[in-house]
Amino acid sequence: MSLTIQFYTMLSMAAMGIWLGAAIDTYGRFLRKRRSFHWLTACKDLLFWLIQGLIVFYVLLVSNHGEVRLYVFLAILCGYACYMALLQTTYKRVLEQIIRLSVGFYRVIKNLFNVLLIVPIKYLLKLLYSLGMMVVTAILAIFLFLARMIWRPLKWMLLFVFRITRLERLWEKLSPFYLKIKEYVQAMRKKKE
């Protein structure tokens, strides 16, 4: 293996060490820490390390066809140490700024969506509901007015027919019978209660 390929491999593995340090800090920032063992956290950790291992192996495969030598591990360790000593505090500050900006951007988009879409739709629905209630009330008022207009002459005609046909006398004769039936039904209800 030529010296250039070894140098390129060491440089890329040192970069992978820096990448691992940044990935561990980012993962730790977003992971909710638990005091006791939790299966979901264990699965997330396993998945994280599996992905990191695949990324490191892919870079190793591209840089020197996947040959694993002792200097590969030393380069990763040196890159990680470089990250911890020189870049960690700066990276964490930048990460917090990015998170703060992302949260602020999300809130702005959410508020814009709320102001430009949700609030107008809400007011439009309230307006449509009010207009619908006004229309229903108007139709009901017109219907009741027409029913009264029709019912009054119909009532007078029925009373006139009732008196002419002498159903009034029949009603007076049968009313004691209806009252007895009504009293009997009420007595039965009281017994059931």
C-alpha positions as a Markdown table, in Angstrom:
| # | Residue | x | y | z |
|---|---|---|---|---|
| 1 | Met | 0.0 | 0.0 | 0.0 |
| 2 | Ser | 1.4 | 3.3 | -1.0 |
| 3 | Leu | 2.2 | 6.1 | 1.5 |
| 4 | Thr | -0.4 | 8.4 | -0.1 |
| 5 | Ile | -3.2 | 5.9 | 0.4 |
| 6 | Gln | -2.1 | 5.4 | 4.0 |
| 7 | Phe | -2.1 | 9.2 | 4.6 |
| 8 | Tyr | -5.5 | 9.6 | 3.0 |
| 9 | Thr | -6.8 | 6.7 | 5.1 |
| 10 | Met | -5.4 | 8.2 | 8.3 |
| 11 | Leu | -6.8 | 11.6 | 7.4 |
| 12 | Ser | -10.3 | 10.2 | 6.7 |
| 13 | Met | -10.3 | 8.1 | 9.8 |
| 14 | Ala | -9.3 | 11.1 | 11.9 |
| 15 | Ala | -12.2 | 12.9 | 10.3 |
| 16 | Met | -14.4 | 10.0 | 11.3 |
| 17 | Gly | -13.2 | 10.3 | 14.9 |
| 18 | Ile | -14.2 | 14.0 | 14.8 |
| 19 | Trp | -17.5 | 12.9 | 13.3 |
| 20 | Leu | -18.1 | 10.3 | 16.0 |
| 21 | Gly | -17.5 | 12.9 | 18.7 |
| 22 | Ala | -19.9 | 15.3 | 17.1 |
| 23 | Ala | -22.5 | 12.5 | 16.6 |
| 24 | Ile | -22.2 | 11.3 | 20.2 |
| 25 | Asp | -22.7 | 14.9 | 21.5 |
| 26 | Thr | -25.7 | 15.5 | 19.1 |
| 27 | Tyr | -27.2 | 12.1 | 20.1 |
| 28 | Gly | -26.8 | 12.9 | 23.8 |
| 29 | Arg | -28.4 | 16.3 | 23.3 |
| 30 | Phe | -31.5 | 14.9 | 21.8 |
| 31 | Leu | -31.8 | 11.7 | 23.8 |
| 32 | Arg | -33.9 | 11.8 | 27.0 |
| 33 | Lys | -31.8 | 10.4 | 29.8 |
| 34 | Arg | -33.3 | 7.8 | 32.0 |
| 35 | Arg | -32.1 | 6.7 | 35.4 |
| 36 | Ser | -33.0 | 3.0 | 35.0 |
| 37 | Phe | -32.7 | 0.6 | 32.1 |
| 38 | His | -35.3 | 1.0 | 29.3 |
| 39 | Trp | -35.6 | -1.2 | 26.3 |
| 40 | Leu | -36.4 | 1.7 | 23.9 |
| 41 | Thr | -33.3 | 3.5 | 24.9 |
| 42 | Ala | -31.2 | 0.4 | 24.5 |
| 43 | Cys | -32.7 | -0.1 | 21.0 |
| 44 | Lys | -31.9 | 3.5 | 20.1 |
| 45 | Asp | -28.4 | 3.2 | 21.4 |
| 46 | Leu | -27.8 | 0.0 | 19.4 |
| 47 | Leu | -29.2 | 1.5 | 16.3 |
| 48 | Phe | -27.1 | 4.6 | 16.7 |
| 49 | Trp | -23.9 | 2.6 | 17.1 |
| 50 | Leu | -24.8 | 0.4 | 14.2 |
| 51 | Ile | -25.3 | 3.4 | 11.9 |
| 52 | Gln | -22.0 | 5.0 | 13.1 |
| 53 | Gly | -20.2 | 1.7 | 12.6 |
| 54 | Leu | -21.6 | 1.4 | 9.0 |
| 55 | Ile | -20.6 | 5.0 | 8.2 |
| 56 | Val | -17.0 | 4.5 | 9.5 |
| 57 | Phe | -16.8 | 1.2 | 7.6 |
| 58 | Tyr | -18.1 | 2.9 | 4.4 |
| 59 | Val | -15.5 | 5.6 | 4.7 |
| 60 | Leu | -12.8 | 3.0 | 5.3 |
| 61 | Leu | -14.0 | 1.0 | 2.3 |
| 62 | Val | -13.8 | 4.1 | 0.1 |
| 63 | Ser | -10.4 | 5.2 | 1.4 |
| 64 | Asn | -8.5 | 2.0 | 1.4 |
| 65 | His | -10.8 | -0.8 | 0.2 |
| 66 | Gly | -11.8 | -1.9 | 3.7 |
| 67 | Glu | -8.4 | -2.9 | 5.1 |
| 68 | Val | -8.4 | -2.6 | 8.8 |
| 69 | Arg | -5.0 | -1.9 | 10.3 |
| 70 | Leu | -3.9 | -0.6 | 13.8 |
| 71 | Tyr | -3.3 | 2.9 | 12.5 |
| 72 | Val | -7.0 | 3.1 | 11.5 |
| 73 | Phe | -8.0 | 2.8 | 15.1 |
| 74 | Leu | -5.3 | 5.1 | 16.2 |
| 75 | Ala | -6.4 | 7.7 | 13.6 |
| 76 | Ile | -10.1 | 7.4 | 14.8 |
| 77 | Leu | -8.9 | 7.8 | 18.4 |
| 78 | Cys | -6.7 | 10.9 | 17.5 |
| 79 | Gly | -9.6 | 12.4 | 15.7 |
| 80 | Tyr | -11.9 | 11.9 | 18.6 |
| 81 | Ala | -9.3 | 13.3 | 21.0 |
| 82 | Cys | -8.9 | 16.3 | 18.8 |
| 83 | Tyr | -12.7 | 16.9 | 18.8 |
| 84 | Met | -12.9 | 16.6 | 22.6 |
| 85 | Ala | -10.0 | 18.9 | 23.2 |
| 86 | Leu | -10.5 | 21.6 | 20.5 |
| 87 | Leu | -13.9 | 21.4 | 19.0 |
| 88 | Gln | -16.4 | 20.2 | 21.5 |
| 89 | Thr | -17.4 | 23.4 | 23.3 |
| 90 | Thr | -17.7 | 25.3 | 20.0 |
| 91 | Tyr | -19.7 | 22.5 | 18.4 |
| 92 | Lys | -22.1 | 22.4 | 21.4 |
| 93 | Arg | -22.6 | 26.2 | 21.2 |
| 94 | Val | -23.2 | 26.0 | 17.5 |
| 95 | Leu | -25.6 | 23.0 | 18.0 |
| 96 | Glu | -27.6 | 24.9 | 20.6 |
| 97 | Gln | -27.8 | 27.9 | 18.3 |
| 98 | Ile | -29.0 | 25.7 | 15.5 |
| 99 | Ile | -31.6 | 24.1 | 17.8 |
| 100 | Arg | -32.7 | 27.5 | 19.0 |
| 101 | Leu | -33.0 | 28.8 | 15.4 |
| 102 | Ser | -34.9 | 25.7 | 14.3 |
| 103 | Val | -37.4 | 26.0 | 17.2 |
| 104 | Gly | -37.8 | 29.7 | 16.5 |
| 105 | Phe | -38.4 | 29.0 | 12.8 |
| 106 | Tyr | -40.9 | 26.3 | 13.7 |
| 107 | Arg | -42.8 | 28.6 | 16.0 |
| 108 | Val | -42.8 | 31.4 | 13.3 |
| 109 | Ile | -44.1 | 28.9 | 10.7 |
| 110 | Lys | -46.7 | 27.6 | 13.1 |
| 111 | Asn | -47.9 | 31.1 | 14.0 |
| 112 | Leu | -48.0 | 32.1 | 10.4 |
| 113 | Phe | -50.0 | 28.9 | 9.6 |
| 114 | Asn | -52.3 | 29.7 | 12.5 |
| 115 | Val | -52.8 | 33.3 | 11.6 |
| 116 | Leu | -53.0 | 32.9 | 7.8 |
| 117 | Leu | -55.0 | 29.7 | 7.6 |
| 118 | Ile | -56.6 | 28.5 | 10.9 |
| 119 | Val | -58.0 | 31.8 | 12.2 |
| 120 | Pro | -59.6 | 32.8 | 8.9 |
| 121 | Ile | -61.2 | 29.4 | 8.5 |
| 122 | Lys | -62.4 | 29.6 | 12.1 |
| 123 | Tyr | -64.0 | 33.0 | 11.5 |
| 124 | Leu | -65.4 | 31.9 | 8.2 |
| 125 | Leu | -67.0 | 28.8 | 9.8 |
| 126 | Lys | -68.4 | 31.0 | 12.6 |
| 127 | Leu | -69.8 | 33.4 | 10.0 |
| 128 | Leu | -71.3 | 30.5 | 8.0 |
| 129 | Tyr | -72.8 | 29.1 | 11.2 |
| 130 | Ser | -74.4 | 32.5 | 12.1 |
| 131 | Leu | -75.7 | 33.0 | 8.6 |
| 132 | Gly | -77.1 | 29.4 | 8.6 |
| 133 | Met | -78.8 | 30.1 | 11.9 |
| 134 | Met | -80.2 | 33.3 | 10.6 |
| 135 | Val | -81.6 | 31.5 | 7.5 |
| 136 | Val | -83.1 | 28.7 | 9.6 |
| 137 | Thr | -84.6 | 31.2 | 12.0 |
| 138 | Ala | -86.1 | 33.2 | 9.1 |
| 139 | Ile | -87.5 | 30.1 | 7.4 |
| 140 | Leu | -89.0 | 28.9 | 10.7 |
| 141 | Ala | -90.5 | 32.3 | 11.4 |
| 142 | Ile | -92.1 | 32.3 | 7.9 |
| 143 | Phe | -93.3 | 28.8 | 8.3 |
| 144 | Leu | -94.9 | 29.6 | 11.7 |
| 145 | Phe | -96.5 | 32.7 | 10.3 |
| 146 | Leu | -98.0 | 30.7 | 7.4 |
| 147 | Ala | -99.1 | 28.0 | 9.7 |
| 148 | Arg | -100.9 | 30.5 | 11.9 |
| 149 | Met | -102.5 | 32.1 | 8.8 |
| 150 | Ile | -103.7 | 28.7 | 7.7 |
| 151 | Trp | -104.6 | 27.4 | 11.2 |
| 152 | Arg | -106.9 | 30.3 | 12.2 |
| 153 | Pro | -109.4 | 29.9 | 9.4 |
| 154 | Leu | -109.1 | 26.2 | 9.6 |
| 155 | Lys | -109.8 | 26.3 | 13.3 |
| 156 | Trp | -112.9 | 28.5 | 12.8 |
| 157 | Met | -114.1 | 26.2 | 10.1 |
| 158 | Leu | -113.6 | 23.1 | 12.3 |
| 159 | Leu | -115.5 | 24.8 | 15.2 |
| 160 | Phe | -118.3 | 25.8 | 12.8 |
| 161 | Val | -118.5 | 22.2 | 11.5 |
| 162 | Phe | -118.3 | 20.9 | 15.0 |
| 163 | Arg | -121.3 | 23.0 | 16.1 |
| 164 | Ile | -123.4 | 22.4 | 12.9 |
| 165 | Thr | -123.0 | 18.7 | 13.0 |
| 166 | Arg | -123.8 | 18.6 | 16.7 |
| 167 | Leu | -120.7 | 16.8 | 17.6 |
| 168 | Glu | -120.5 | 19.1 | 20.6 |
| 169 | Arg | -123.4 | 17.4 | 22.3 |
| 170 | Leu | -121.8 | 14.0 | 21.5 |
| 171 | Trp | -118.6 | 15.2 | 23.1 |
| 172 | Glu | -120.4 | 16.4 | 26.2 |
| 173 | Lys | -122.1 | 12.9 | 26.5 |
| 174 | Leu | -118.8 | 11.0 | 26.0 |
| 175 | Ser | -116.6 | 13.2 | 28.1 |
| 176 | Pro | -117.4 | 11.5 | 31.5 |
| 177 | Phe | -116.5 | 8.2 | 29.8 |
| 178 | Tyr | -113.2 | 9.7 | 28.6 |
| 179 | Leu | -112.5 | 11.1 | 32.1 |
| 180 | Lys | -113.1 | 7.7 | 33.7 |
| 181 | Ile | -110.6 | 6.1 | 31.2 |
| 182 | Lys | -108.1 | 8.9 | 32.0 |
| 183 | Glu | -108.5 | 8.3 | 35.8 |
| 184 | Tyr | -108.1 | 4.5 | 35.4 |
| 185 | Val | -104.8 | 5.0 | 33.3 |
| 186 | Gln | -103.5 | 7.4 | 35.9 |
| 187 | Ala | -104.3 | 4.9 | 38.7 |
| 188 | Met | -102.5 | 2.1 | 36.9 |
| 189 | Arg | -99.4 | 4.3 | 36.5 |
| 190 | Lys | -99.4 | 5.1 | 40.2 |
| 191 | Lys | -99.5 | 1.4 | 41.0 |
| 192 | Lys | -96.6 | 0.7 | 38.7 |
| 193 | Glu | -94.5 | 3.4 | 40.4 |
